[in-house]
Amino acid sequence: MTTSTAIRRPTELHARLVLPDVEIGICLGTGGVAAGGDEVFAAFEAGLAGTGVFAVVKPREDTCPGSCASIIGTGCRGMCAMDVLVDVLTRKEGVESKVTYGTVTEKMVAKIIEEHIIGGEPVHKWIVLSDDEPTSHNEFYQLQDRLVLRNCGTIDPEIIDDYLEAGGYRGLYKVLTEMTPERVHQEVLASGLRGRGGAGFPTGLKWKFAAEAPSATGEKFFICNGDEGDPGAFMDRSVLEGDPHSVFEGMAIGGYAIGADHGYVYVRAEYPLAIKRLKIALKQAEDRGLLGANIMGSDFSFHLKIKEGAGAFVCGEETALMQSIEGKRGMPRLRPPFPAQSGLWTSPTNINNVETLACVPWIITEGAEAFAGRGFEKSKGTKVFALTGKVKRSGLAEVPMGLTLRDVIYSIGGGMKDDKEFRAVQMGGPSGGCLPASLLDTRVDYEELNETGAIVGSGGMVVLDVDNCIVDTARFFLKFTQAESCGKCVPCRVGTVRMLEILTRICEGKGVQEDIGLLETLADDIKAGSLCALGGTAPNPVLTSLKYFREEFEEHIHEKKCRAGACAELTTYWIVAETCTGCRACSRACPVDAITGEKKEVHVIDPEACIKCGACYQKCRFDAVRRQ
Amino acid sequence: MKERLEQVFSAHAGTSAELIPILQQVQEEFGYLPEEAMESIARFLRVPASRVYAVASFYAQFRFSPMGRHKVSVCTGTACHVKGADRVLDGVERVLGVSEGETTEDGEYTLETVACIGCCGLAPVLTIDDEAHGRLTPQGADRLFAKGEDSRQ
């Protein structure tokens, strides 16, 4: 705790605001941009300027000549399936009203401006969320409790004042003025916050160890692990892109708690937008004296650097990550010594994941009890899940721990896409596993999920339907970990190759009965003989699939059958003459021209030319294309 | 090449921790890591050339041969996989006439796969340079490159 009276409140640091009559917020997260967000942004800018009714002002301009409108690009608000999402907030005689439009394209902008912004009547058919009227998509947010994602989608991540106005850096102010470092880790420990990167270790305890560790070098480091590598998880990207300051603030609080004055944010090179926004945010925070030397005028200094990864999944492992920052091959090393004792350049080092750190300022300002009051048994607070795959509404959802998988998939996700039958949900990416329908009432809880063989992990939740093959999915994950194995431990380096060979031959219909036992033996050996979590968990997707979907492996082996029709070697496509109308939908869809037939006559698939992509099967409206 | 390397080195102090950022900047400059450049980096950082190559070959980002003017990365992450990323990749391979890891004869496109670019909500996805294109179908991929051709003319 510092006693300096010169410490300036963050609220004194942000600029005065003028509230525009219309505020437009356009999702410019990676998802929003991919769906055409930049074009929509430009269309609003040009469209509004063209009306002559509104002056388009910068969001932080102090003066507003007559009627004015501001346009901001926000981070991800989670409903990625509906991108580009556009919020339109109007203020009339002090009353605010906000609606959100979904799947907006450039072409729709003129109508929104004319009817809604100028005419005052929202374009109802395009609304996905509204303050005034419930829509079918309200369900998406109903069970959510947005704490990590509190600012994602509402603030402009490139404008620090937006973060300050939303209460930003008040947690840091509080620890600098009211709390000792011990008090900070006690508070975080009391909140029950556990590492959100997958391991679930209590964050407060980690900080305590790092704080108490003596440093031979006189230095300590605080690292943010933004090397989010699990395919199917993108919550860290969304936080870094949508609310970078919350991570910085969490790091500075942590740095104060453990006695570190240098920190690194390690981000995947595959996230260029996150890197760009972090750099902008860092500069702004330094300019305002919120990071760097003598923060807010106190005697606490915290210097941050952004480190770009170079494309290695294993660098998400903390000891490998530190090797990478030191400019070496990112290979994990034996623990102990733990990073808290000897980490980066042999100094005591603390590493937390992005989502964990984004919780910290909230815990400090709202109190440990508010956080611990959410959740279930030993899993407190909330967890962000990346809900993807075959659900109606894919996206990011932050839910209190303890909700069931069914709630997440059927209520937030809106159920199965195209109302197909549920096959499995894959939790925790390459370290996790596939769970069947009978386990849908499992709670989102570290302990309860571990019991099933899957894990909370980083929060990837991929829903599979009857068109997805379980064996192929297990092979997919193993192919990933095999390629990403750093090669240090032989069981992981060689064992994953052997497992992949076996799974590949099962998918190709060349499997034999002994293969299942062999997979299980290899899995045990790899788990036992690998140094880090990559190898230690690599066999999990195969083991859980064998546990819950063994009959599908046996079908592939004995009956040479893939019930999902996903394994090309085990699948054939043909057209049934009785129902084929000769509409040509299939032949037009075929990418290799394997389907022939005159218009209004029965079509035929050439089995030699067919690449079994299933495009015809998806296109046929008359159930004439069959597969087995 | 020497001057361009000097330019990159001038922003660094010459400590071995700077190896990865330097490799990234050199690749940004040349599009790949020429052998000669890696030897210069080793001299600048006073580390063995084997160390430079060991690090460069460990990370997926670095390449040792020139690439096409545009980089096409088909995402093969989980969400994209279950929504047919393999078929999108097949489609792109057919349109461009190259396999994964190869560059088209005219030097226009290099085709790669990436584990996950994090826009799973729009799966399946591919990126051309840094621009992401989502909700693809194999036919959609065809159109993407056909369109690219028009805009270049």
Interface residues (C-beta under 8 A of the other chain):
Chain A: T30 G31 V33 A34 A35 M79 C80 A81 D83 E228 G229 D230 P231 G232 A233 F234 R237 S238 A269 E270 Y271 P272 K307 E308 G309 A310 G311 A312 F313 S324 I325 E326 G327 K328 R329 G330 A386 T388 G389 K390 S394 G395 L396 Q426 G429 G460 V462 L464 N468 T473 F476 F477 F480 E484 C486 A589 P591 V592 I611 C613 G614 A615
Chain B: T15 S16 A17 E18 L19 I20 P21 L23 Q24 A54 V55 F58 Y59 A60 Q61 F62 T76 G77 T78 A79 H81 V82 K83 G84 R87 D90 G91 R94 V114 A115 C116 I117 G118 C119 C120 G121 L122 A123 V125 D130 E131 A132 H133 G134 T137 P138 Q139 D142
